[in-house]
C-alpha cells in the first residue's frame, strides 16, 4: 500500500467486510485478512503466519486466527487454541 493510496485503502476497510493486505502480485501472499468466515484449509495465497480476523467470531477465542500452513496450503488455527 503506497502512501498516496492510504486514504482510499482505509475507506475500503470500513466499507467492506473483506480486506486483504499483502504483496500478492509478487507471490508473497496475504499477511492480514478479515471476513465473516475463516478460509478453508488448503486454500492457497495466504502467507505462513498470516493473521485472519473473523468478524463473526462469537468470543475472543474465535476472533483471531493464524496460518500455520504454507503459502500453497493454508491451515488457520484460532490463536486462543495455541
Secondary structure, 3 states (H helix, E strand, C coil): CCHHHHHHHHHHHHHCCCEEEEEHHHCCEEEEEEECCCCCCCCCCEEEEEEEEECCCCCHHHCEEEECCCCCCCCEEEHHHC
